[in-house]
Amino acid sequence: MSDLFQISRILGLAALSFVVAFLFTPLLTRFLYKYRAGKQIRTEGAPIFQQMHQKKAGTPTMGGLLIWLTIVFLALLFWGLDKMGFNSIITKLNFLNRSQTLLPLGALVASAIVGFIDDLLGVMKVGSKGGGLQMRHRLIIYTAIASFGAWWFFSKLDWSTVHIPFVGNFDIGWWYILVFIFILVATSFSVNETDGLDGLAGGTLLTAFGAYGVIAYSQGHFDLAVFCGVTIGALVAFLWFNIYPARFFMGDTGAMSLGVTLGIIAMLTNQFMLLPLIGFILMIESLSVIIQFLSKKLRHGKKVFISAPIHHHLEAKGWPETKVTMRFWIISWVMATLGLVIAFLDRFYL
């Protein structure tokens, strides 16, 4: 298939994903409000956070359903039409295959279901202080999902090579499993921490999936690029309703699943070392939490930030929520662009 067709395929399915997700929103909103799936604002140990965000209590969570259900619906729709023997155009729209998109889709669904259960526990005030799973429990789940993905890559896809930009490829053997687990756990944790302001996680993920979609296309991984495009379309529809003031929040069913999926795509393209640039905001958010935690543990309760993650620190300093979000979006665009420049120069010089 020509490059022009592939570009049209990516953009067309991204647009279709937006339309499907947008049309699905009224049903989702009715469901969330009907069953009072409102967010519980945690108060223990976070008085500053409570003061800034108490007004958001009761806003429906689990809006991430809009994103991953749209992706799954379109993947299965065109896969099914392909298997039913429809004409060639329909067949070429199928983007589900074993080597490129089966694992990201499977991980998306598995982690989304776990996140959905966590969200339900939070809505029903069950679990850690009435707010669902504790972070250590989430990290255990992230690790379990990442371990399965690492086994799939290492055993089924026979992957054990990592790429260092401008240096080359290195076979690291079974160490690849540990690298894979670290990348997925770190990415999932980072997205979860970033999902704290209206539109913040959605906007930064939009940038990251866009950048890796471009990288996948440049590598000839067209189905993976389509997968990224479909994710982008659903994310844009989600952002339409999630920008300030949010009609609903992403929730763990969205943050957990998209974090895991982003990490897997970074591994599939073998450009995971660009994640600190392409996911720069995600990295800064998680680092701020880790720094705050270590400071309180090692310095007898002394804090580096007024409130962590860093977006809450900036709010506490007087920045309006929308200013924090939009400036973080801009930073993510600039850093992701730098990541793409490095990716392209790396291909040119190697």
C-alpha positions in Angstrom: 0.0 0.0 0.0 1.2 3.5 -0.8 2.3 6.0 1.8 -0.6 8.3 0.7 -3.1 5.5 1.5 -1.4 4.7 4.8 -1.6 8.4 5.9 -5.2 8.5 4.8 -5.9 5.3 6.7 -4.3 6.7 9.9 -6.1 10.1 9.7 -9.4 8.6 8.6 -9.5 6.1 11.5 -8.4 8.8 13.9 -11.3 11.0 12.8 -13.7 8.0 13.0 -12.5 7.3 16.5 -13.3 10.9 17.5 -16.8 10.7 16.1 -17.5 7.3 17.7 -16.2 8.5 21.1 -18.1 11.8 20.8 -21.4 10.0 20.0 -20.8 7.5 22.9 -20.4 10.3 25.4 -24.1 10.9 26.2 -24.6 7.3 27.0 -21.5 7.2 29.3 -22.5 10.5 31.0 -26.0 9.2 31.7 -24.5 6.0 33.1 -22.0 7.8 35.4 -24.6 10.3 36.7 -27.3 7.7 37.1 -25.1 5.5 39.3 -23.5 8.4 41.1 -20.0 7.4 40.0 -18.6 10.6 41.6 -14.9 11.1 42.6 -14.1 11.0 46.3 -11.6 13.6 47.4 -9.0 12.1 49.7 -8.4 14.2 52.7 -6.0 12.2 54.9 -2.5 13.8 54.9 -3.4 16.2 52.1 -5.1 19.3 53.6 -3.8 21.6 50.8 -5.0 19.3 48.1 -8.4 19.1 49.8 -8.7 22.8 50.0 -7.9 23.3 46.3 -10.1 20.5 45.0 -13.0 19.9 47.3 -15.2 21.6 44.8 -14.6 18.7 42.4 -16.0 16.1 44.8 -18.9 14.3 43.1 -17.7 14.9 39.6 -18.1 11.5 37.7 -14.9 9.5 37.3 -14.3 6.5 35.0 -14.4 8.8 31.9 -11.5 6.7 30.6 -14.1 4.2 29.5 -14.8 6.5 26.6 -11.3 6.1 25.4 -10.5 2.4 25.7 -14.0 1.2 24.7 -13.8 3.2 21.5 -10.3 1.7 20.7 -11.5 -1.8 21.4 -14.8 -1.3 19.4 -13.0 -0.1 16.3 -10.3 -2.7 16.5 -12.8 -5.6 16.7 -15.2 -4.0 14.2 -12.7 -3.9 11.4 -11.1 -7.2 12.4 -14.5 -8.8 12.2 -15.4 -7.2 8.9 -12.0 -8.4 7.5 -12.7 -11.9 8.6 -16.2 -11.8 7.1 -14.6 -11.2 3.7 -15.8 -7.7 2.9 -14.3 -5.7 0.0 -10.6 -4.8 -0.1 -11.0 -1.3 1.3 -12.7 -2.6 4.5 -10.0 -5.3 4.7 -7.2 -2.7 4.6 -8.8 -0.8 7.5 -8.1 -3.7 9.8 -5.2 -2.7 12.1 -5.3 -5.7 14.5 -2.3 -8.1 14.0 -0.2 -10.3 16.2 3.2 -8.6 15.9 2.2 -4.9 16.2 -1.2 -4.3 17.9 -2.4 -7.5 19.7 -0.3 -7.0 22.8 -1.0 -3.2 23.2 -4.7 -3.9 22.8 -4.7 -6.8 25.2 -2.7 -4.8 27.8 -5.1 -1.9 27.3 -8.1 -4.0 28.1 -6.5 -5.9 31.0 -5.2 -2.8 32.8 -8.4 -0.9 32.0 -10.5 -3.5 33.7 -8.3 -3.4 36.8 -8.5 0.4 36.8 -12.3 0.2 36.5 -12.5 -2.1 39.5 -10.3 0.4 41.4 -12.5 3.3 40.4 -15.6 1.4 41.5 -14.0 0.7 44.9 -13.3 4.4 45.2 -16.9 5.4 44.3 -18.3 2.9 46.8 -15.7 4.1 49.4 -14.2 0.7 49.8 -10.5 0.1 50.2 -7.6 2.3 51.3 -9.2 5.0 53.5 -12.3 4.7 51.4 -10.5 5.5 48.2 -9.8 2.3 46.4 -6.5 0.5 46.0 -3.4 1.8 47.8 -0.5 2.9 45.6 1.6 -0.1 46.6 -1.2 -2.4 45.4 -1.4 -0.5 42.1 2.3 -0.9 41.7 2.0 -4.7 42.3 -0.7 -4.8 39.6 1.4 -2.7 37.2 4.3 -5.1 37.7 2.1 -8.2 37.1 0.8 -6.8 33.8 4.3 -5.6 32.8 5.7 -9.0 33.6 3.3 -10.7 31.3 4.2 -8.2 28.6 7.9 -8.8 29.1 7.4 -12.5 28.8 5.4 -12.0 25.6 8.2 -9.9 24.1 11.0 -12.1 25.2 9.5 -15.5 24.5 6.9 -15.0 21.8 8.4 -12.1 19.8 12.0 -13.1 20.6 13.0 -9.5 21.5 16.0 -8.9 23.7 17.6 -5.9 21.9 17.6 -2.3 23.1 18.3 0.7 20.9 20.4 3.6 22.1 20.1 6.7 19.9 23.2 7.5 17.9 25.0 4.4 19.3 23.2 1.4 18.0 21.5 -1.8 19.1 22.6 -4.0 22.0 21.4 -7.5 22.8 21.0 -7.6 26.6 19.5 -11.1 26.9 17.1 -11.7 29.8 17.9 -8.2 31.3 15.4 -7.1 28.7 12.7 -8.4 30.9 13.7 -6.2 33.8 14.0 -3.2 31.5 10.5 -3.8 30.1 9.0 -4.1 33.5 10.6 -0.9 34.7 9.5 1.1 31.7 5.8 -0.1 32.0 5.6 0.4 35.7 7.3 3.8 35.5 5.0 5.0 32.7 1.8 3.7 34.4 2.8 5.3 37.7 3.6 8.6 35.9 0.3 8.8 34.0 -1.6 8.0 37.2 0.1 10.9 39.0 -0.4 13.3 36.1 -4.2 12.7 36.2 -4.9 15.4 38.7 -6.0 18.5 36.8 -8.8 18.9 34.2 -7.3 18.0 30.8 -3.7 17.6 32.0 -3.3 13.8 31.6 -5.4 13.7 28.4 -3.4 16.5 26.8 0.0 15.1 27.6 -1.0 11.6 26.5 -2.3 13.0 23.3 1.1 14.5 22.6 3.0 11.3 23.5 0.8 9.0 21.4 1.1 11.4 18.5 4.9 11.4 18.7 5.1 7.6 18.9 2.6 7.3 16.1 4.9 9.3 13.9 7.9 7.1 15.0 5.9 3.9 14.3 5.0 5.2 10.8 8.6 6.1 10.0 9.6 2.6 10.9 6.9 1.1 8.6 4.8 -0.2 11.5 1.6 1.1 9.9 -0.9 -0.8 12.0 0.8 0.4 15.2 0.6 4.0 13.8 -3.1 3.4 13.1 -3.5 2.2 16.7 -1.9 5.4 17.9 -4.2 7.4 15.6 -7.3 5.7 16.9 -6.1 6.4 20.5 -5.6 10.1 19.6 -9.0 10.4 18.1 -10.6 9.0 21.3 -8.4 11.2 23.5 -9.5 14.3 21.6 -13.2 13.4 22.1 -12.4 12.8 25.8 -10.6 16.1 26.1 -13.7 17.9 24.6 -15.5 17.0 27.8 -12.5 16.9 30.2 -11.1 20.4 29.8 -11.9 22.8 32.6 -14.4 22.6 34.1 -14.4 18.8 33.5 -17.7 17.0 32.9 -16.0 13.8 34.1 -12.5 12.6 35.0 -10.3 10.0 33.4 -10.1 7.7 36.4 -7.8 4.8 36.9 -9.5 2.9 34.1 -8.1 5.4 31.7 -4.9 6.5 33.3 -3.7 2.9 34.1 -4.6 1.5 30.7 -3.1 4.3 28.7 0.0 4.4 30.8 0.6 0.7 30.2 -0.2 1.0 26.5 2.1 3.9 26.0 5.0 2.0 27.6 4.4 -1.0 25.4 4.3 1.1 22.3 7.6 2.7 23.3 9.1 -0.8 23.6 7.5 -2.0 20.3 9.2 0.9 18.4 12.4 0.3 20.4 12.5 4.0 21.2 11.8 3.8 24.9 14.9 5.8 25.7 13.1 8.8 24.2 10.3 8.5 26.8 11.9 11.1 29.1 11.5 13.6 26.3 8.3 12.5 24.6 6.7 11.9 28.1 8.6 14.8 29.7 5.6 16.0 31.8 4.8 12.5 32.9 8.4 12.0 34.1 8.5 15.4 36.0 5.2 14.6 37.7 6.4 11.2 39.0 9.8 12.6 40.0 8.1 15.3 42.1 6.2 12.6 44.0 9.3 10.5 44.5 11.3 13.5 45.7 8.6 14.6 48.1 8.3 11.1 49.5 12.0 10.7 50.0 12.3 14.2 51.5 9.6 13.5 54.1 11.2 10.1 55.0 14.8 11.2 55.2 14.4 14.8 56.4 11.9 14.1 59.3 8.8 15.3 57.5 10.3 18.2 55.7 8.8 18.8 52.2 10.3 20.1 49.0 7.0 21.0 47.4 4.0 22.6 49.0 2.0 19.7 47.6 2.9 16.9 45.2 2.7 16.1 42.3 4.2 19.3 41.0 1.0 20.6 39.4 -0.5 20.9 42.9 2.6 22.7 44.1 2.1 25.3 41.3 -1.6 25.6 42.2 -0.7 26.2 45.8 1.8 28.9 44.6 -1.2 30.7 43.0 -1.2 29.5 39.4 -4.8 29.0 38.1 -5.5 25.4 37.2 -6.0 26.2 33.5 -2.6 28.0 33.4 -0.8 25.0 34.8 -2.5 22.6 32.4 -1.9 24.7 29.3 1.7 25.5 30.1 2.3 21.8 30.7 0.7 21.1 27.4 3.1 23.5 25.7 6.1 22.0 27.4 5.0 18.5 26.3 4.7 19.7 22.7 8.2 21.2 22.7 9.9 18.2 24.4 8.0 15.7 22.2 9.2 17.6 19.1 12.8 17.4 20.4 12.3 13.6 20.9 11.1 13.3 17.3 14.1 15.3 16.0 16.4 12.9 17.8 14.5 9.9 16.5 14.8 11.1 12.9 18.5 12.1 13.2 19.2 8.8 14.7 17.8 7.0 11.7 19.6 9.3 9.3 23.1 8.8 10.9 22.7 5.1 11.6 
